[in-house]
Amino acid sequence: MKKILIVIVILFSLISACQKHDKFTLQGAGATFPFPLYNRMFSEFYRETGVDVNYQAIGSGAGIKRFLDRQLDFGASDSYLSDREMAEYDNEILHIPICLGAVAVSYNLDLSDTLRLTPSLLSYIFKGEINQWDDPRIKQINPGIVFPQDKIKIIVRSDASGTTEIFTEYLSRIDPEWDETTGSGKKVIWVKGEEIKGNFGVAAKIRDTSGSIGYLEKIYAQQNEMSIAKIQNKKGNYIYPDPQAVSLAADIGLPADTRIKLIDPSSLAGYPISSFSWILIYKELDYLKSRVRATNTAKLIHWMLTDGQKYAEEIGYSPLPHQVIEKAKKQLTKITYNQENILK
C-alpha cells in the first residue's frame, strides 16, 4: 500500500510539473539575428514575472515554418512575410518590431585602419570578381593601408536566414547583375563562398580563417572582437554600424503594419544594411487552447516593447524610436482570444 501511495504521489508531481510547464513556459523560435538581446530580455522577464520563455535560435526560415505550422506561441524573423504569404492564412499575422540591428561585413585581416568598402566593391567580392585583397580597386579607396597578397575567402550562410535576405536584398538593389543572377531571399544559390549555418557559425568561421570576409549580425562580430568594415551609403559617406547610424536608417515613414525594409536609406549618416527584427504573432490566439498562455504571450511582447527596450543599446542593438513603439503597441491591441481582446 505504501508503494502504491508513493507511485501516486510521483505521478501527481509529474502531471503538475507538466501542467506548470505548459502554463508558464512560452515557446518561440526563429532568427539568430536578435538572439543575444532576446536571451537577456527573456531572462529579465522571467525574473520579474515568473513566466519562462524557451526560445530556439534556429534561423528565420525554420522559425517561420514552425510558427506557420502553429507549433509555437510566437515566431521571430528579420524579414517580414509578403502579402502573398499572409493571404494564405485566415488568421491575420501581426509583425511586432522589437529592435533594430545591422548586417555587418566582418573580415579577418591585420590592417592599420578600418577597411572601407563601396557597394560595388562589396558586390564584386561576393561575386568572386575581386578575389585578392591587394586588388587595386580595394587599395584605391583605402589609401595608406598595406594589404596582403592573399586570396579573399568568402563566408556565407547555408541556412534560410533573415540576415541573408537583408544582405542579398541590399546587393540586388545596388547591382542589377546581382539581382538578375543570384537575386535575394532567405536562402540563395551562392556563386562563391563557404557556406556555414547561423550567425554563430559565420562568426566563428571568420574569426578562425585568415583572409576571410563574410556578413553577419553586428552583435556577433562585436562580441567576438572581430573587425567590421565601413560601408559607403547612398550619400557617399563611409558608415560604421553603430547604434546611432542604425537608428538614423529607421528615420523614415513607417506603415501601420510596420512591414518595411531599411535598406540603402537616403539619410546622411544612416548605415545602409539595417533592419528591424520582428516578433510574429497571430491576431487570434485561440489555437493555443489556453487564455492564460495567450495572455502571457501578449504581455511578454508588450514588455519587450516597453521595459525590455532598455536592454537593447546596452547589448549593442539600437532601441526602437518612439514612433515605432507606438505603432507596434497599436498592433498588439488587435490580439484576441476567442474574439475577445487580451490587451486594452
C-alpha positions as CSV (number, residue, x, y, z in Angstrom):
1,M,0.0,0.0,0.0
2,K,2.8,2.3,0.9
3,K,4.5,1.7,-2.6
4,I,1.2,2.5,-4.3
5,L,0.9,5.8,-2.5
6,I,4.5,6.7,-3.4
7,V,3.7,5.9,-7.1
8,I,0.6,8.0,-6.9
9,V,2.5,10.9,-5.4
10,I,5.2,10.7,-8.1
11,L,2.6,10.6,-10.9
12,F,0.7,13.6,-9.4
13,S,4.0,15.5,-9.2
14,L,4.9,14.7,-12.8
15,I,1.4,15.8,-14.0
16,S,1.6,19.0,-12.0
17,A,5.1,19.8,-13.4
18,C,3.8,19.2,-17.0
19,Q,0.8,21.4,-16.4
20,K,3.1,24.1,-14.9
21,H,5.5,23.9,-17.9
22,D,2.6,24.2,-20.3
23,K,1.2,27.2,-18.5
24,F,4.3,29.1,-17.8
25,T,6.8,28.2,-20.5
26,L,6.2,30.1,-23.7
27,Q,7.6,28.6,-26.9
28,G,9.3,30.8,-29.5
29,A,11.8,30.1,-32.3
30,G,13.4,31.8,-35.3
31,A,16.0,34.5,-36.0
32,T,19.6,34.2,-34.7
33,F,20.0,38.0,-35.5
34,P,18.4,39.2,-32.2
35,F,19.2,36.2,-30.1
36,P,21.7,37.9,-27.7
37,L,19.1,40.5,-26.9
38,Y,16.2,38.1,-26.7
39,N,18.2,35.9,-24.4
40,R,18.7,38.8,-22.0
41,M,15.1,40.0,-22.3
42,F,13.6,36.6,-21.6
43,S,15.8,36.2,-18.6
44,E,14.7,39.5,-17.1
45,F,11.1,38.8,-18.0
46,Y,11.3,35.5,-16.0
47,R,12.9,37.3,-13.1
48,E,10.1,39.9,-13.0
49,T,7.1,37.7,-13.7
50,G,8.0,34.0,-13.2
51,V,7.0,33.3,-16.8
52,D,9.6,31.3,-18.6
53,V,10.4,31.6,-22.3
54,N,12.0,28.8,-24.3
55,Y,13.5,30.5,-27.5
56,Q,15.3,28.4,-30.1
57,A,17.6,30.4,-32.4
58,I,17.2,28.2,-35.5
59,G,17.1,30.9,-38.2
60,S,14.2,33.0,-39.6
61,G,13.3,30.4,-42.2
62,A,12.9,27.5,-39.8
63,G,11.3,29.7,-37.2
64,I,8.7,31.0,-39.7
65,K,7.9,27.4,-40.8
66,R,7.2,26.3,-37.2
67,F,5.2,29.4,-36.5
68,L,3.0,28.9,-39.6
69,D,2.5,25.3,-38.6
70,R,1.2,26.6,-35.3
71,Q,3.9,24.8,-33.2
72,L,4.9,28.0,-31.4
73,D,3.4,30.8,-29.3
74,F,5.4,33.3,-31.4
75,G,7.9,33.3,-34.2
76,A,10.8,35.6,-34.8
77,S,12.2,36.9,-38.1
78,D,14.5,39.5,-39.6
79,S,12.3,39.6,-42.7
80,Y,8.5,40.2,-42.9
81,L,6.0,37.9,-44.6
82,S,4.9,39.1,-48.0
83,D,1.2,39.9,-48.8
84,R,1.1,36.7,-50.8
85,E,2.3,34.6,-47.9
86,M,-0.1,36.3,-45.4
87,A,-3.0,35.8,-47.7
88,E,-2.6,32.0,-47.4
89,Y,-3.8,32.1,-43.8
90,D,-7.2,33.0,-42.5
91,N,-5.8,34.2,-39.1
92,E,-4.1,37.6,-39.5
93,I,-0.4,37.6,-38.7
94,L,0.9,40.6,-36.8
95,H,4.5,41.9,-37.2
96,I,5.9,43.5,-34.0
97,P,9.3,45.1,-34.4
98,I,11.4,44.6,-31.2
99,C,14.8,46.1,-32.1
100,L,17.0,47.5,-34.9
101,G,20.1,45.7,-36.0
102,A,22.7,45.9,-38.7
103,V,24.2,43.3,-41.0
104,A,27.9,43.9,-40.6
105,V,30.6,43.0,-43.1
106,S,33.3,41.4,-41.0
107,Y,36.8,40.4,-42.1
108,N,39.9,38.7,-40.7
109,L,42.9,40.9,-41.7
110,D,45.6,42.7,-39.7
111,L,45.2,46.2,-41.1
112,S,46.4,49.6,-39.9
113,D,43.0,51.1,-40.3
114,T,39.3,50.1,-40.7
115,L,38.5,48.6,-44.1
116,R,36.3,50.7,-46.3
117,L,34.0,49.2,-49.0
118,T,31.8,50.8,-51.6
119,P,28.6,49.0,-52.7
120,S,30.1,47.9,-56.0
121,L,33.3,46.6,-54.3
122,L,31.1,44.6,-51.9
123,S,29.2,43.1,-54.8
124,Y,32.4,42.3,-56.8
125,I,33.9,40.5,-53.8
126,F,30.9,38.3,-53.1
127,K,30.5,37.5,-56.8
128,G,34.2,36.4,-56.9
129,E,35.1,39.1,-59.4
130,I,37.6,40.5,-56.9
131,N,39.5,37.7,-55.3
132,Q,42.7,39.2,-54.0
133,W,43.0,41.5,-51.0
134,D,45.6,43.7,-52.8
135,D,43.3,44.3,-55.8
136,P,43.9,47.9,-57.0
137,R,40.2,48.7,-56.6
138,I,40.3,47.9,-52.9
139,K,43.6,49.8,-52.4
140,Q,42.2,52.9,-54.2
141,I,39.6,53.6,-51.6
142,N,41.8,52.6,-48.7
143,P,44.9,54.8,-49.1
144,G,47.7,54.2,-46.7
145,I,46.7,50.7,-45.9
146,V,49.0,47.9,-46.9
147,F,47.1,44.8,-48.0
148,P,48.5,41.3,-48.0
149,Q,48.8,39.3,-51.3
150,D,46.2,36.8,-50.1
151,K,43.2,35.3,-51.7
152,I,39.8,36.5,-50.3
153,K,38.0,33.7,-48.6
154,I,34.2,34.4,-48.6
155,I,32.0,33.1,-45.8
156,V,28.2,32.9,-46.3
157,R,25.1,31.4,-44.7
158,S,23.9,27.9,-45.6
159,D,20.5,28.0,-43.8
160,A,17.4,30.0,-44.6
161,S,18.1,33.3,-42.9
162,G,16.7,36.8,-42.5
163,T,20.2,38.1,-42.3
164,T,20.9,36.6,-45.7
165,E,17.7,38.2,-47.1
166,I,18.7,41.6,-45.8
167,F,22.2,41.3,-47.2
168,T,21.2,39.9,-50.7
169,E,18.3,42.5,-50.9
170,Y,20.9,45.2,-50.5
171,L,23.2,43.7,-53.2
172,S,20.3,43.3,-55.5
173,R,19.4,47.0,-55.1
174,I,22.8,48.3,-55.8
175,D,23.8,45.8,-58.5
176,P,21.4,44.9,-61.3
177,E,23.6,42.0,-62.4
178,W,23.4,40.5,-58.9
179,D,19.6,40.9,-59.0
180,E,19.4,39.0,-62.3
181,T,21.7,36.2,-61.3
182,T,21.8,35.5,-57.5
183,G,18.8,37.6,-56.5
184,S,17.6,38.0,-52.9
185,G,15.9,35.8,-50.4
186,K,16.4,33.9,-47.1
187,K,18.3,31.3,-49.0
188,V,20.1,31.8,-52.3
189,I,22.5,29.8,-54.6
190,W,25.9,31.4,-53.9
191,V,28.3,31.9,-56.8
192,K,31.3,31.9,-54.3
193,G,31.8,31.2,-50.7
194,E,32.0,28.6,-48.0
195,E,28.5,28.0,-46.5
196,I,28.1,28.0,-42.8
197,K,25.0,27.7,-40.6
198,G,23.8,30.5,-38.4
199,N,25.3,33.9,-37.3
200,F,27.1,31.9,-34.6
201,G,28.8,29.7,-37.1
202,V,29.7,32.5,-39.5
203,A,31.3,34.5,-36.7
204,A,33.4,31.5,-35.6
205,K,34.5,30.7,-39.2
206,I,35.6,34.3,-40.0
207,R,37.4,34.6,-36.6
208,D,39.3,31.3,-37.3
209,T,40.1,32.0,-41.1
210,S,42.8,34.4,-42.0
211,G,41.9,36.5,-45.1
212,S,38.2,35.8,-44.8
213,I,35.2,38.1,-45.2
214,G,31.5,37.5,-44.5
215,Y,28.3,39.0,-43.4
216,L,26.5,38.6,-40.0
217,E,24.5,40.5,-37.4
218,K,26.8,43.1,-36.0
219,I,26.5,42.0,-32.3
220,Y,28.1,38.6,-33.1
221,A,31.2,40.3,-34.7
222,Q,31.3,42.8,-31.8
223,Q,31.1,40.1,-29.1
224,N,33.9,38.2,-30.8
225,E,36.0,41.4,-31.1
226,M,36.1,41.0,-34.9
227,S,36.9,43.7,-37.4
228,I,33.9,45.4,-39.1
229,A,34.1,47.3,-42.4
230,K,32.7,50.8,-43.0
231,I,30.2,50.7,-45.9
232,Q,29.6,53.7,-48.2
233,N,26.0,54.8,-48.0
234,K,23.8,56.5,-50.7
235,K,25.2,59.9,-49.7
236,G,28.8,58.8,-50.3
237,N,29.8,58.6,-46.6
238,Y,31.6,55.6,-45.2
239,I,29.5,54.4,-42.2
240,Y,30.3,52.1,-39.3
241,P,27.2,50.2,-38.0
242,D,27.0,51.8,-34.5
243,P,23.6,52.1,-32.8
244,Q,23.1,55.8,-33.9
245,A,23.8,55.1,-37.6
246,V,21.3,52.2,-37.5
247,S,18.7,54.3,-35.8
248,L,19.1,57.0,-38.5
249,A,18.4,54.4,-41.1
250,A,14.9,53.9,-39.4
251,D,14.1,57.6,-39.6
252,I,11.6,57.1,-42.4
253,G,7.8,56.9,-42.8
254,L,6.5,53.8,-41.2
255,P,3.4,51.9,-42.4
256,A,0.8,50.9,-39.8
257,D,1.7,47.2,-40.0
258,T,5.4,48.1,-39.6
259,R,6.5,45.9,-42.6
260,I,9.2,47.9,-44.2
261,K,12.8,47.5,-45.3
262,L,15.5,49.9,-44.1
263,I,18.0,49.0,-46.9
264,D,20.1,51.7,-48.5
265,P,18.3,54.7,-46.9
266,S,18.8,58.3,-48.0
267,S,19.9,59.7,-44.6
268,L,23.3,61.4,-44.5
269,A,24.7,59.2,-41.8
270,G,22.4,56.1,-41.9
271,Y,24.0,52.7,-42.1
272,P,22.9,51.1,-45.4
273,I,22.3,47.5,-44.4
274,S,20.0,47.8,-41.4
275,S,16.8,46.1,-40.4
276,F,14.0,45.7,-37.9
277,S,13.8,42.3,-36.2
278,W,10.2,41.3,-35.7
279,I,8.2,39.0,-33.4
280,L,5.4,37.3,-35.4
281,I,2.1,36.5,-33.6
282,Y,-1.3,35.5,-34.7
283,K,-4.1,38.0,-34.2
284,E,-6.4,35.3,-32.8
285,L,-4.7,33.1,-30.2
286,D,-7.5,30.5,-29.6
287,Y,-5.3,27.8,-31.2
288,L,-3.1,28.0,-28.0
289,K,-6.1,26.4,-26.1
290,S,-5.4,28.4,-23.0
291,R,-6.3,32.0,-22.3
292,V,-3.6,32.2,-19.7
293,R,-1.0,31.1,-22.2
294,A,-2.3,33.6,-24.8
295,T,-2.3,36.4,-22.2
296,N,1.2,35.7,-21.1
297,T,2.4,35.7,-24.8
298,A,0.8,39.1,-25.4
299,K,2.2,40.5,-22.1
300,L,5.7,39.3,-23.0
301,I,5.7,41.1,-26.3
302,H,4.3,44.3,-24.7
303,W,7.0,44.1,-22.1
304,M,9.7,43.7,-24.8
305,L,8.3,46.9,-26.4
306,T,8.4,48.9,-23.1
307,D,10.5,47.8,-20.1
308,G,12.6,45.5,-22.2
309,Q,13.9,48.2,-24.6
310,K,16.4,49.4,-22.1
311,Y,18.5,46.3,-22.7
312,A,18.9,46.9,-26.5
313,E,21.6,49.5,-26.6
314,E,23.3,48.0,-23.5
315,I,23.9,44.9,-25.5
316,G,24.7,46.6,-28.8
317,Y,21.4,46.9,-30.7
318,S,19.6,50.1,-31.5
319,P,16.4,50.7,-29.4
320,L,13.2,51.4,-31.3
321,P,12.3,55.0,-32.0
322,H,9.2,56.3,-30.1
323,Q,7.0,56.4,-33.3
324,V,7.9,52.7,-34.0
325,I,7.0,51.6,-30.5
326,E,3.6,53.4,-30.6
327,K,2.7,51.7,-33.9
328,A,3.8,48.4,-32.6
329,K,1.7,48.8,-29.5
330,K,-1.3,49.5,-31.6
331,Q,-0.7,46.3,-33.5
332,L,-0.7,44.4,-30.1
333,T,-4.1,45.8,-29.2
334,K,-5.6,43.7,-32.0
335,I,-4.7,40.4,-30.3
336,T,-7.7,38.4,-29.2
337,Y,-8.6,35.1,-27.6
338,N,-11.9,33.6,-28.6
339,Q,-12.6,37.0,-30.3
340,E,-12.1,39.0,-27.0
341,N,-9.2,41.5,-26.8
342,I,-6.4,40.5,-24.4
343,L,-4.7,43.8,-24.1
344,K,-6.7,47.0,-23.8
